[in-house]
């Protein structure tokens, strides 16, 4: 490897670095003050074909990055003592700053003590009241914690620092027929709900605990057979519990709501100002007379209407939770949108902020449920998976969650597509057409669901197609383009891949260039391997250099028909009834060479593979043309020249024509070989030959 020296100046020091010769060009280009990332990237894309070349360039740049980082480390080591001195100065400055902060803190304490003396009496009274309330609450929480540890068997959670809210016995009901399942006991703290089972000896056995902020409570209207029931949606699923009395049910709903909003209430209690006594307002005679004219019921009703807002929005949150629990997702999405539109116009009524927060939480809950439904649409048949995902996908798009929906949908499609590919390989079916048909189905369904106004989703589709194409190319290399494969199998495989891939351009998806780039290196290696293997077979058979006798007319007729199908007419070279005025080796090579020409022409539809295929055909015809008879044999030199003349004058032009017709490329390399052979050969010496005849039919 050629190595060049490069001197770098870093931190005032000079370093001698050894780089490969090609690396110095990259370094000079990067160090150029007029270096542009965009121009360099565009130039790389033009020069490289496929991902393999880009990966190679990336490795070269990474080597330069590693060398540069090691040079910087050496610079740090060289200036190590300066770093230590600087660190000492920084530590001295830090000690001075801490002394200044202590002095400022002392002065602040002195000033605060002077200001506190003025309001000392009121502050002391308020602090004593707060301390009494806090101590009382702490005592109650300690008693509740101790009781839970003694009563509940099997609970090992930590309840220190938690606030006790409520407890009581409930009955768990079956969600289908509302029959009683078991008796349970609830213990509610500010951030945990403990559910216990009531055993026959009235002891409590721990079942499960929930975070009140991660559950939803739905009020169930009283039916004929079920009363005082509530529906609690937990991470484990929906569960129905029944209280003994209506008052107990209302209390549980209220306390669970308090636990759900505990953090918000604590923040408001900390940040809110101290309550002030109400100020007396002067009452005018006119206002008093007006107030006397209005009845008490009318005035209160008017105030409630102004403060509470419309009745439907107060009960909207419960209805949305019911719709989600009953899987009526369209109704839930419509009601959420209606509430958001109303709150966008009017927020003056009471509890508007709380309702808005709850609507946002319910919207997030509905989104999570729909994404979970979308992710469960797995099926072996891609059409079934796409059909089952339409409902959830449409609702998510209407809610403005197109990005999350497209990501989940593409994951589902990947699973279904790869499953179908695996099944097709097991059944020895054609996987290429199946893969690109599935890809077209996904792209069509995707473009119908996500329009052009969502470019991020279309970009996600392109990235997904790229990833799936890489996986498909890897499977082709693993199962079909293996080492030792014949050119016929390789050509059939590539032709079966290119045709359906080209059809994707009808829907605006062009993957041909990327597919050729993924397979180019492996295909070139297989073509080169076939070239070496075929060259070894030429000249091995012992040819007597005599005209070929096919023994029967039927054999001759069969040979002529086979060569006619390959595009060459052998009738001018037949003599007698069963003779061909060429050697058997020349006829076998003709048949084999024309078949190889067709296979190479199909592979050469990609310009990147055309040169390798033409080299294979050129080397084969050159090797066959160079075959010489054994010097120990008495061979007619005119007959030898006739065979070589046949290769250059008849076989090679037909091979060039077939190659051009199939691939659409003019084979310049083979044409140069044709010209060379015509220049080297000499005219045969005429000699009379007898006509061979046979009586075998």
C-alpha positions as CSV (number, residue, x, y, z in Angstrom):
1,X,0.0,0.0,0.0
2,X,1.3,3.4,-0.9
3,X,1.8,5.6,2.2
4,X,2.3,9.4,2.3
5,X,3.4,11.7,5.1
6,X,1.3,14.5,6.4
7,X,2.2,17.2,8.9
8,X,-0.6,18.5,11.1
9,X,-0.4,21.6,13.3
10,X,-2.6,21.3,16.4
11,X,-2.4,23.5,19.5
12,X,0.9,25.0,18.5
13,X,2.6,21.6,18.0
14,X,3.5,19.8,14.8
15,X,2.6,16.1,14.3
16,X,3.7,13.8,11.6
17,X,0.9,11.4,10.4
18,X,1.1,8.6,8.0
19,X,-2.0,8.2,5.7
20,X,-2.7,6.1,2.6
21,X,-2.2,7.8,-0.7
22,X,-5.9,8.1,-1.5
23,X,-6.5,9.5,2.0
24,X,-4.4,12.6,1.4
25,X,-6.7,13.6,-1.4
26,X,-9.7,13.5,1.1
27,X,-7.7,15.5,3.7
28,X,-6.7,18.2,1.2
29,X,-10.3,18.4,0.1
30,X,-11.6,18.8,3.6
31,X,-9.0,21.3,4.6
32,X,-9.9,23.5,1.6
33,X,-11.5,26.8,2.9
34,X,-14.0,26.7,0.1
35,X,-15.1,23.2,1.0
36,X,-18.9,22.7,0.7
37,X,-20.7,19.7,2.2
38,X,-23.6,19.8,-0.3
39,X,-21.3,19.8,-3.3
40,X,-19.1,17.0,-1.9
41,X,-22.2,14.9,-1.1
42,X,-23.7,15.4,-4.6
43,X,-20.4,14.5,-6.2
44,X,-20.2,11.3,-4.1
45,X,-23.7,10.3,-5.1
46,X,-22.8,10.8,-8.8
47,X,-19.6,8.7,-8.5
48,X,-21.0,5.9,-6.4
49,X,-23.4,3.3,-7.6
50,X,-25.5,1.6,-4.9
51,X,-25.0,1.5,-1.2
52,X,-21.8,-0.6,-1.2
53,X,-19.7,2.2,-2.8
54,X,-21.2,4.7,-0.4
55,X,-20.3,2.5,2.6
56,X,-16.7,2.2,1.3
57,X,-16.4,6.0,1.0
58,X,-17.9,6.3,4.5
59,X,-15.2,4.0,5.9
60,X,-12.5,6.1,4.3
61,X,-13.9,9.3,5.9
62,X,-14.2,7.5,9.2
63,X,-10.5,6.5,9.0
64,X,-9.6,10.2,8.6
65,X,-11.8,11.1,11.5
66,X,-10.1,8.5,13.8
67,X,-6.7,9.8,12.8
68,X,-7.7,13.4,13.5
69,X,-9.1,12.5,16.9
70,X,-5.9,10.6,17.8
71,X,-3.9,13.7,16.8
72,X,-6.0,15.9,19.0
73,X,-5.5,13.5,21.9
74,X,-1.7,13.8,21.4
75,X,-2.1,17.6,21.6
76,X,-4.0,17.3,24.9
77,X,-1.2,15.1,26.3
78,X,1.4,17.6,25.2
79,X,-0.4,20.5,27.0
80,X,-1.2,18.4,30.0
81,X,0.7,20.6,32.5
82,X,-1.1,23.7,31.3
83,X,-4.5,22.0,31.9
84,X,-3.4,21.3,35.5
85,X,-2.4,24.9,36.1
86,X,-5.6,26.1,34.7
87,X,-7.6,23.7,36.9
88,X,-5.8,25.1,40.0
89,X,-6.7,28.6,39.1
90,X,-10.3,27.6,38.5
91,X,-10.5,25.9,42.0
92,X,-9.1,29.1,43.6
93,X,-11.8,31.2,41.9
94,X,-14.4,28.7,43.1
95,X,-13.3,29.1,46.7
96,X,-13.5,32.9,46.5
97,X,-17.0,32.6,45.0
98,X,-18.2,30.4,47.8
99,X,-16.9,32.9,50.4
100,X,-18.8,35.7,48.6
101,X,-22.0,33.6,48.5
102,X,-21.7,32.9,52.3
103,X,-21.4,36.6,53.0
104,X,-24.4,37.4,50.8
105,X,-26.4,34.6,52.6
106,X,-25.6,36.1,56.0
107,X,-26.7,39.5,54.9
108,X,-29.9,38.1,53.5
109,X,-30.7,36.3,56.8
110,X,-30.2,39.6,58.7
111,X,-32.5,41.5,56.4
112,X,-35.2,38.8,56.5
113,X,-35.1,38.7,60.3
114,X,-35.6,42.5,60.4
115,X,-38.6,42.2,58.1
116,X,-40.1,39.3,60.0
117,X,-40.3,41.2,63.3
118,X,-43.0,43.5,61.9
119,X,-45.5,40.7,61.2
120,X,-44.3,38.3,63.9
121,X,-47.6,37.9,65.7
122,X,-49.7,37.0,62.6
123,X,-47.0,34.7,61.2
124,X,-46.7,32.8,64.5
125,X,-50.4,32.3,64.7
126,X,-50.6,31.0,61.1
127,X,-47.6,28.8,61.6
128,X,-49.0,27.2,64.7
129,X,-52.3,26.5,63.0
130,X,-50.5,25.0,60.0
131,X,-48.3,22.8,62.2
132,X,-51.3,21.6,64.1
133,X,-53.1,20.6,60.9
134,X,-50.0,19.0,59.5
135,X,-49.3,17.0,62.6
136,X,-52.9,15.8,62.8
137,X,-52.8,14.7,59.1
138,X,-49.4,13.0,59.7
139,X,-50.9,11.1,62.8
140,X,-53.9,9.9,60.7
141,X,-51.6,8.8,57.9
142,X,-49.4,6.9,60.3
143,X,-52.4,5.1,61.8
144,X,-53.7,4.2,58.3
145,X,-50.3,2.9,57.2
146,X,-49.9,0.8,60.3
147,X,-53.5,-0.6,59.9
148,X,-52.8,-1.5,56.2
149,X,-49.7,-3.4,57.1
150,X,-51.5,-5.3,59.9
151,X,-54.7,-6.0,58.0
152,X,-53.6,-6.7,54.4
153,X,-51.8,-10.1,54.0
154,X,-49.2,-10.2,51.3
155,X,-48.7,-6.4,50.7
156,X,-45.1,-5.3,50.7
157,X,-45.4,-1.8,49.3
158,X,-44.0,1.3,50.9
159,X,-46.7,3.7,52.2
160,X,-44.5,6.2,53.9
161,X,-45.2,9.8,53.1
162,X,-48.6,8.9,51.4
163,X,-51.9,10.6,52.3
164,X,-54.8,8.3,53.2
165,X,-58.1,9.3,51.4
166,X,-60.7,6.5,51.7
167,X,-61.5,2.8,52.3
168,X,-64.5,0.5,51.9
169,X,-65.9,-2.8,50.7
170,X,-67.2,-3.3,47.1
171,X,-68.4,-6.2,45.0
172,X,-66.7,-7.0,41.7
173,X,-69.2,-7.9,38.9
174,X,-68.8,-9.8,35.6
175,X,-68.6,-7.3,32.7
176,X,-70.9,-9.5,30.5
177,X,-73.8,-10.6,32.7
178,X,-73.2,-8.4,35.8
179,X,-73.1,-11.4,38.2
180,X,-71.1,-11.1,41.4
181,X,-67.5,-12.5,41.2
182,X,-65.9,-11.7,44.5
183,X,-65.9,-9.3,47.4
184,X,-63.1,-6.8,47.4
185,X,-61.8,-4.1,49.7
186,X,-60.4,-0.8,48.5
187,X,-57.7,1.3,50.3
188,X,-57.1,4.6,48.5
189,X,-54.1,6.8,49.1
190,X,-53.0,9.9,47.2
191,X,-50.9,7.9,44.7
192,X,-51.9,4.2,45.1
193,X,-55.1,2.3,45.1
194,X,-54.8,-1.1,46.9
195,X,-57.3,-3.8,45.9
196,X,-57.7,-6.6,48.4
197,X,-59.8,-9.8,48.4
198,X,-62.1,-10.4,51.4
199,X,-61.6,-14.0,52.4
200,X,-64.2,-16.2,54.3
201,X,-62.5,-15.5,57.7
202,X,-62.9,-11.7,56.8
203,X,-59.2,-11.3,56.4
204,X,-57.8,-9.2,53.6
205,X,-55.5,-10.7,50.9
206,X,-53.6,-8.4,48.6
207,X,-54.6,-8.7,44.9
208,X,-53.2,-5.7,43.0
209,X,-52.4,-2.1,43.2
210,X,-52.9,0.7,40.7
211,X,-51.8,4.3,40.2
212,X,-54.9,6.5,40.4
213,X,-53.5,8.7,37.6
214,X,-53.4,5.7,35.2
215,X,-57.0,4.6,35.7
216,X,-60.3,6.0,34.5
217,X,-63.6,5.9,36.4
218,X,-66.9,5.7,34.5
219,X,-70.3,6.2,36.2
220,X,-72.7,3.5,35.2
221,X,-76.4,4.4,35.2
222,X,-78.7,2.3,37.3
223,X,-80.3,-0.5,35.4
224,X,-83.0,-3.0,36.4
225,X,-80.7,-5.5,37.9
226,X,-77.6,-3.4,38.7
227,X,-77.4,-0.3,40.9
228,X,-74.7,1.8,42.4
229,X,-72.0,0.4,39.9
230,X,-68.9,2.1,38.6
231,X,-66.6,1.0,35.7
232,X,-62.9,1.4,36.4
233,X,-60.6,1.1,33.4
234,X,-57.2,-0.1,34.5
235,X,-54.0,-1.1,32.6
236,X,-55.2,-4.8,33.1
237,X,-58.6,-4.0,31.4
238,X,-62.1,-2.8,32.3
239,X,-63.6,-3.9,35.7
240,X,-67.0,-3.2,37.2
241,X,-67.5,-2.7,41.0
242,X,-70.8,-2.2,42.9
243,X,-71.2,-0.2,46.1
244,X,-73.8,-0.9,48.8
245,X,-75.3,2.5,48.7
246,X,-75.6,5.4,46.3
247,X,-73.8,7.7,48.7
248,X,-70.8,5.2,48.9
249,X,-70.7,5.2,45.1
250,X,-70.6,9.0,44.9
251,X,-68.0,9.2,47.6
252,X,-65.7,6.7,45.7
253,X,-66.1,8.6,42.4
254,X,-65.2,11.9,44.3
255,X,-62.2,10.4,46.1
256,X,-60.8,8.8,43.0
257,X,-61.1,12.1,41.2
258,X,-59.3,13.8,44.1
259,X,-56.5,11.2,43.9
260,X,-56.3,11.7,40.1
261,X,-55.8,15.5,40.5
262,X,-53.7,15.3,43.7
263,X,-50.5,16.7,42.2
264,X,-52.4,19.7,40.6
265,X,-54.1,20.5,43.8
266,X,-50.9,20.4,45.8
267,X,-49.2,22.8,43.3
268,X,-52.2,25.2,43.5
269,X,-52.1,25.0,47.3
270,X,-48.4,25.8,47.3
271,X,-48.5,28.6,44.7
272,X,-51.9,30.1,45.6
273,X,-52.0,33.3,47.7
274,X,-53.2,33.3,51.3
275,X,-57.0,33.7,51.7
276,X,-58.1,37.2,52.6
277,X,-61.2,38.1,54.5
278,X,-64.1,39.3,52.3
279,X,-64.4,43.1,52.1
280,X,-67.8,44.6,52.7
281,X,-69.2,46.4,49.7
282,X,-71.7,49.3,50.0
283,X,-75.2,48.4,49.0
284,X,-77.0,51.0,46.9
285,X,-80.7,51.4,47.1
286,X,-81.2,50.9,43.4
287,X,-79.3,47.6,43.3
288,X,-81.2,46.4,46.4
289,X,-84.6,47.2,44.8
290,X,-83.6,45.4,41.6
291,X,-82.5,42.4,43.6
292,X,-85.8,42.3,45.4
293,X,-87.7,42.3,42.1
294,X,-86.0,39.0,41.0
295,X,-87.0,35.8,42.8
296,X,-84.3,33.7,44.5
297,X,-84.8,30.7,42.2
298,X,-84.4,32.8,39.0
299,X,-81.2,34.5,40.3
300,X,-79.6,31.2,41.3
301,X,-80.6,29.5,38.1
302,X,-79.1,32.4,36.1
303,X,-75.8,32.2,38.0
304,X,-75.6,28.4,37.5
305,X,-76.1,28.8,33.8
306,X,-73.4,31.4,33.6
307,X,-70.9,29.5,35.8
308,X,-71.4,25.9,34.8
309,X,-71.8,26.3,31.0
310,X,-74.0,23.9,28.9
311,X,-75.0,20.6,30.4
312,X,-73.7,18.4,27.5
313,X,-70.1,19.5,28.0
314,X,-70.2,18.8,31.8
315,X,-71.1,15.1,31.0
316,X,-69.0,14.9,27.8
317,X,-66.0,13.4,29.6
318,X,-68.0,10.5,31.1
319,X,-69.6,9.9,27.7
320,X,-66.2,9.8,25.9
321,X,-64.9,7.3,28.4
322,X,-68.0,5.1,27.9
323,X,-67.6,5.3,24.1
324,X,-63.9,4.3,24.4
325,X,-64.8,1.4,26.7
326,X,-67.5,0.2,24.3
327,X,-65.2,0.6,21.3
328,X,-67.3,3.3,19.7
329,X,-64.3,5.1,18.5
330,X,-66.0,7.3,15.9
331,X,-68.5,8.7,18.4
332,X,-65.7,9.4,20.9
333,X,-63.6,11.2,18.2
334,X,-66.6,13.3,17.1
335,X,-67.4,14.3,20.7
336,X,-63.8,15.2,21.5
337,X,-63.7,17.4,18.4
338,X,-66.9,19.1,19.3
339,X,-65.7,19.8,22.8
340,X,-62.4,21.2,21.5
341,X,-64.2,23.5,19.1
342,X,-66.5,24.8,21.9
343,X,-63.6,25.3,24.3
344,X,-61.8,27.2,21.6
345,X,-64.6,29.7,21.4
346,X,-65.7,30.0,25.1
347,X,-63.7,29.3,28.3
348,X,-65.5,31.7,30.6
349,X,-67.7,29.1,32.4
350,X,-66.7,27.3,35.6
351,X,-64.3,24.2,35.4
352,X,-63.4,25.0,31.8
353,X,-59.7,24.5,32.5
354,X,-60.4,21.1,34.2
355,X,-62.6,20.0,31.4
356,X,-60.0,21.0,28.8
357,X,-57.3,19.0,30.6
358,X,-59.5,16.0,30.8
359,X,-60.4,16.2,27.1
360,X,-56.7,16.3,26.3
361,X,-56.1,13.2,28.5
362,X,-59.0,11.4,26.9
363,X,-57.7,12.3,23.4
364,X,-54.3,10.8,24.3
365,X,-56.1,7.7,25.7
366,X,-58.1,7.3,22.5
367,X,-55.0,7.7,20.4
368,X,-53.2,5.0,22.5
369,X,-56.1,2.6,22.1
370,X,-56.4,3.2,18.4
371,X,-52.6,2.7,17.9
372,X,-52.9,-0.5,19.9
373,X,-55.8,-1.7,17.8
374,X,-53.7,-0.8,14.7
375,X,-50.7,-2.7,15.9
376,X,-52.8,-5.9,16.4
377,X,-53.8,-6.1,12.7
378,X,-51.2,-8.8,12.0
379,X,-52.2,-11.4,9.4
380,X,-50.4,-13.8,7.0
381,X,-52.4,-12.2,4.2
382,X,-51.4,-8.6,3.6
383,X,-54.8,-7.7,2.1
384,X,-56.5,-8.8,5.3
385,X,-54.1,-6.8,7.4
386,X,-54.7,-3.7,5.3
387,X,-58.5,-4.1,5.4
388,X,-58.6,-4.6,9.2
389,X,-56.5,-1.4,9.7
390,X,-58.7,0.9,7.8
391,X,-61.0,1.9,10.6
392,X,-58.3,2.8,13.2
393,X,-56.2,4.4,10.5
394,X,-59.0,6.7,9.3
395,X,-59.8,7.9,12.8
396,X,-56.2,8.6,13.6
397,X,-55.8,10.6,10.4
398,X,-58.9,12.7,11.3
399,X,-57.5,13.3,14.8
400,X,-54.2,14.7,13.3
401,X,-52.1,11.7,14.4
402,X,-51.0,10.7,10.9
403,X,-47.3,10.3,11.8
404,X,-47.9,7.9,14.6
405,X,-50.5,6.0,12.5
406,X,-48.2,5.7,9.5
407,X,-45.3,4.3,11.6
408,X,-47.5,1.7,13.2
409,X,-49.1,0.7,9.9
410,X,-45.7,0.2,8.2
411,X,-44.6,-2.1,11.1
412,X,-47.7,-4.2,10.6
413,X,-47.1,-4.3,6.8
414,X,-43.5,-5.4,7.4
415,X,-44.6,-8.3,9.5
416,X,-47.3,-9.4,7.0
417,X,-45.0,-9.0,4.0
418,X,-42.1,-11.0,5.5
419,X,-44.5,-13.7,6.7
420,X,-45.9,-14.2,3.2
421,X,-42.3,-14.3,1.8
422,X,-41.4,-17.0,4.3
423,X,-44.4,-19.1,3.3
424,X,-43.7,-18.7,-0.4
425,X,-40.1,-20.0,0.0
426,X,-41.4,-23.0,1.9
427,X,-43.8,-23.8,-0.9
428,X,-41.2,-23.1,-3.6
429,X,-43.3,-20.4,-5.1
430,X,-42.1,-17.3,-7.0
431,X,-41.2,-14.7,-4.4
432,X,-40.2,-11.8,-6.7
433,X,-43.6,-11.1,-8.2
434,X,-45.2,-11.7,-4.8
435,X,-42.9,-9.2,-3.1
436,X,-43.4,-6.4,-5.5
437,X,-47.2,-7.0,-5.7
438,X,-47.4,-6.7,-1.9
439,X,-45.2,-3.6,-2.1
440,X,-47.6,-2.0,-4.6
441,X,-50.6,-2.9,-2.5
442,X,-49.0,-1.2,0.6
443,X,-48.0,1.9,-1.4
444,X,-51.5,2.2,-3.0
445,X,-53.3,1.8,0.3
446,X,-50.8,4.2,2.0
447,X,-51.3,6.9,-0.6
448,X,-55.1,6.6,-0.4
449,X,-54.9,7.1,3.4
450,X,-52.3,9.8,3.5
451,X,-52.6,12.5,0.9
452,X,-49.9,14.8,-0.5
453,X,-50.5,17.4,2.3
454,X,-48.6,15.1,4.7
455,X,-45.1,14.9,3.2
456,X,-43.6,13.3,6.3
457,X,-45.8,10.2,5.9
458,X,-44.8,9.9,2.2
459,X,-41.1,10.2,3.2
460,X,-41.7,7.4,5.8
461,X,-43.1,5.2,3.0
462,X,-40.0,5.8,0.9
463,X,-37.7,4.9,3.8
464,X,-39.8,1.8,4.5
465,X,-39.6,0.7,0.9
466,X,-35.9,1.1,1.0
467,X,-35.6,-1.1,4.1
468,X,-37.8,-3.8,2.8
469,X,-35.9,-3.8,-0.5
470,X,-32.7,-4.3,1.3
471,X,-34.2,-7.2,3.2
472,X,-35.5,-8.7,0.0
473,X,-32.1,-8.4,-1.7
474,X,-30.5,-10.1,1.3
475,X,-33.0,-13.0,0.9
476,X,-32.2,-13.3,-2.8
477,X,-28.5,-13.5,-2.1
478,X,-29.0,-16.0,0.6
479,X,-31.4,-18.4,-1.2
480,X,-31.1,-17.8,-5.0
481,X,-27.8,-16.0,-5.9
482,X,-25.5,-18.4,-4.1
483,X,-22.0,-19.4,-5.0
484,X,-21.8,-21.9,-7.9
485,X,-25.1,-20.8,-9.5
486,X,-25.4,-21.2,-13.3
487,X,-25.8,-18.2,-15.5
488,X,-29.2,-19.6,-16.7
489,X,-30.6,-19.6,-13.1
490,X,-29.1,-16.2,-12.4
491,X,-30.6,-14.7,-15.6
492,X,-34.0,-16.1,-14.8
493,X,-33.9,-14.8,-11.3
494,X,-32.9,-11.3,-12.3
495,X,-35.5,-11.2,-15.1
496,X,-38.2,-12.3,-12.7
497,X,-37.1,-9.5,-10.3
498,X,-36.8,-6.7,-12.9
499,X,-40.2,-7.0,-14.6
500,X,-42.4,-6.5,-11.5
501,X,-40.0,-3.9,-10.1
502,X,-40.4,-1.9,-13.3
503,X,-44.2,-2.0,-12.9
504,X,-43.9,0.0,-9.7
505,X,-43.1,3.1,-11.7
506,X,-46.8,3.2,-12.7
507,X,-47.7,4.3,-9.1
508,X,-44.7,6.6,-8.9
509,X,-42.3,4.3,-7.0
510,X,-39.0,3.7,-8.8
511,X,-36.7,1.1,-7.1
512,X,-34.8,-0.3,-10.0
513,X,-31.6,1.7,-9.6
514,X,-31.4,0.9,-5.9
515,X,-32.1,-2.8,-6.5
516,X,-29.4,-3.0,-9.1
517,X,-27.0,-1.3,-6.7
518,X,-27.7,-3.8,-3.9
519,X,-27.1,-6.8,-6.2
520,X,-24.4,-5.5,-8.5
521,X,-21.3,-6.7,-6.5
522,X,-22.7,-10.2,-6.0
523,X,-23.8,-10.6,-9.6
524,X,-20.4,-9.5,-10.9
525,X,-18.7,-12.0,-8.6
526,X,-21.0,-14.8,-9.9
527,X,-20.4,-13.8,-13.6
528,X,-16.6,-13.8,-13.1
529,X,-16.8,-17.2,-11.3
530,X,-18.9,-18.6,-14.3
531,X,-16.3,-17.2,-16.8
532,X,-13.4,-19.0,-15.0
533,X,-15.4,-22.2,-14.9
534,X,-16.5,-22.1,-18.5
535,X,-13.0,-21.3,-19.8
536,X,-11.6,-24.4,-18.1
537,X,-14.0,-26.6,-20.1
538,X,-12.9,-25.4,-23.5
539,X,-10.3,-27.6,-25.3
540,X,-10.6,-30.5,-22.8
541,X,-12.3,-32.9,-25.2
542,X,-10.2,-34.7,-27.8
543,X,-11.5,-33.5,-31.1
544,X,-10.5,-35.6,-34.2
545,X,-11.1,-32.6,-36.5
546,X,-13.4,-34.5,-38.8
547,X,-16.9,-33.7,-40.0
548,X,-19.6,-34.7,-37.5
549,X,-21.8,-37.7,-38.4
550,X,-25.2,-37.7,-36.7
551,X,-25.9,-41.3,-37.8
552,X,-29.6,-40.8,-38.6
553,X,-31.6,-38.2,-40.5
554,X,-33.9,-37.7,-37.4
555,X,-30.9,-36.7,-35.3
556,X,-29.8,-34.3,-38.0
557,X,-33.3,-32.8,-38.2
558,X,-33.5,-32.4,-34.5
559,X,-30.1,-30.6,-34.4
560,X,-31.1,-28.3,-37.2
561,X,-34.4,-27.4,-35.4
562,X,-32.6,-26.7,-32.1
563,X,-30.1,-24.4,-33.8
564,X,-32.9,-22.7,-35.7
565,X,-34.6,-21.8,-32.4
566,X,-31.3,-20.3,-31.3
567,X,-31.2,-18.1,-34.4
568,X,-28.6,-19.8,-36.6
569,X,-29.1,-21.8,-39.9
570,X,-26.9,-24.9,-40.2
571,X,-28.3,-26.3,-43.4
572,X,-25.6,-24.8,-45.7
573,X,-23.0,-26.9,-43.8
574,X,-24.9,-30.3,-44.1
575,X,-23.5,-32.8,-46.6
576,X,-25.0,-36.1,-47.5
577,X,-27.8,-37.5,-45.5
578,X,-26.4,-37.3,-41.9
579,X,-23.2,-35.3,-42.1
580,X,-22.3,-31.7,-41.0
581,X,-19.2,-30.3,-42.4
582,X,-18.0,-29.0,-39.0
583,X,-16.5,-30.7,-36.0
584,X,-18.6,-32.0,-33.1
585,X,-16.7,-29.6,-30.7
586,X,-17.7,-26.6,-32.9
587,X,-21.4,-27.6,-33.0
588,X,-21.5,-28.1,-29.2
589,X,-19.8,-24.8,-28.7
590,X,-22.3,-23.1,-31.0
591,X,-25.2,-24.4,-29.1
592,X,-23.7,-23.5,-25.7
593,X,-22.4,-20.1,-26.8
594,X,-25.8,-18.9,-28.2
595,X,-27.5,-19.9,-25.0
596,X,-24.9,-18.1,-22.9
597,X,-25.3,-15.0,-25.1
598,X,-29.1,-14.9,-24.3
599,X,-28.4,-15.3,-20.6
600,X,-25.7,-12.6,-20.6
601,X,-28.0,-10.3,-22.7
602,X,-30.7,-10.5,-20.0
603,X,-28.2,-9.7,-17.3
604,X,-26.8,-6.8,-19.4
605,X,-30.0,-4.9,-19.2
606,X,-28.3,-3.3,-16.3
607,X,-25.4,-1.2,-17.7
608,X,-23.3,-1.9,-14.6
609,X,-23.2,-5.7,-15.5
610,X,-22.8,-5.2,-19.3
611,X,-19.1,-5.0,-19.3
612,X,-18.6,-8.2,-17.2
613,X,-21.0,-10.1,-19.5
614,X,-19.3,-8.9,-22.7
615,X,-15.9,-9.9,-21.2
616,X,-17.2,-13.4,-20.5
617,X,-18.5,-13.8,-24.1
618,X,-15.3,-12.3,-25.6
619,X,-13.0,-14.7,-23.6
620,X,-15.1,-17.7,-24.5
621,X,-15.0,-17.0,-28.3
622,X,-11.3,-16.2,-28.2
623,X,-10.5,-19.4,-26.3
624,X,-12.5,-21.5,-28.8
625,X,-10.9,-19.7,-31.7
626,X,-7.4,-20.4,-30.3
627,X,-7.9,-24.2,-30.0
628,X,-5.4,-26.0,-32.2
629,X,-5.4,-29.7,-33.3
630,X,-3.0,-32.2,-31.8
631,X,0.3,-32.1,-33.9
632,X,0.4,-35.9,-33.8
633,X,-2.8,-36.1,-35.8
634,X,-3.0,-35.8,-39.6
635,X,-5.5,-33.0,-39.9
636,X,-6.6,-31.2,-43.0
637,X,-5.5,-27.5,-42.4
638,X,-8.3,-26.3,-44.7
639,X,-10.9,-28.0,-42.5
640,X,-9.3,-26.3,-39.4
641,X,-9.5,-22.9,-41.0
642,X,-13.1,-23.6,-42.1
643,X,-14.1,-24.1,-38.5
644,X,-12.4,-20.9,-37.3
645,X,-13.9,-19.1,-40.2
646,X,-17.4,-20.3,-39.2
647,X,-16.8,-18.9,-35.7
648,X,-15.8,-15.4,-36.8
649,X,-18.0,-15.1,-39.9
650,X,-21.3,-16.8,-38.9
651,X,-21.5,-17.5,-35.1
652,X,-20.1,-14.2,-33.8
653,X,-22.3,-11.8,-35.9
654,X,-25.5,-13.8,-34.9
655,X,-24.4,-13.7,-31.2
656,X,-23.9,-9.9,-31.4
657,X,-27.3,-9.5,-33.1
658,X,-29.0,-11.5,-30.4
659,X,-27.2,-9.6,-27.6
660,X,-28.2,-6.3,-29.1
661,X,-31.9,-7.4,-29.6
662,X,-32.4,-8.6,-26.0
663,X,-30.3,-6.1,-24.0
664,X,-30.7,-3.0,-26.2
665,X,-26.9,-2.4,-25.8
666,X,-24.4,-2.4,-28.7
667,X,-21.6,-4.9,-27.6
668,X,-18.4,-3.0,-28.5
669,X,-16.1,-5.5,-26.9
670,X,-17.4,-8.5,-28.9
671,X,-17.4,-6.4,-32.1
672,X,-13.7,-5.7,-31.6
673,X,-13.0,-9.4,-31.2
674,X,-14.8,-10.0,-34.5
675,X,-12.7,-7.5,-36.3
676,X,-9.5,-9.0,-34.9
677,X,-10.4,-12.5,-35.9
678,X,-11.1,-11.4,-39.5
679,X,-7.7,-9.7,-39.7
680,X,-5.8,-12.7,-38.4
681,X,-7.4,-15.5,-40.4
682,X,-6.3,-16.5,-43.9
683,X,-8.3,-17.9,-46.8
684,X,-8.5,-21.7,-46.8
685,X,-6.7,-23.7,-49.5
686,X,-9.3,-25.3,-51.7
687,X,-9.2,-29.1,-51.7
688,X,-11.6,-31.6,-53.1
689,X,-13.5,-33.7,-50.5
690,X,-15.7,-36.7,-51.0
691,X,-19.4,-36.6,-50.2
692,X,-20.2,-38.9,-47.3
693,X,-23.4,-41.0,-47.6
694,X,-25.1,-43.5,-45.4
695,X,-28.0,-46.0,-45.7
696,X,-29.1,-45.6,-42.1
697,X,-32.5,-43.9,-41.8
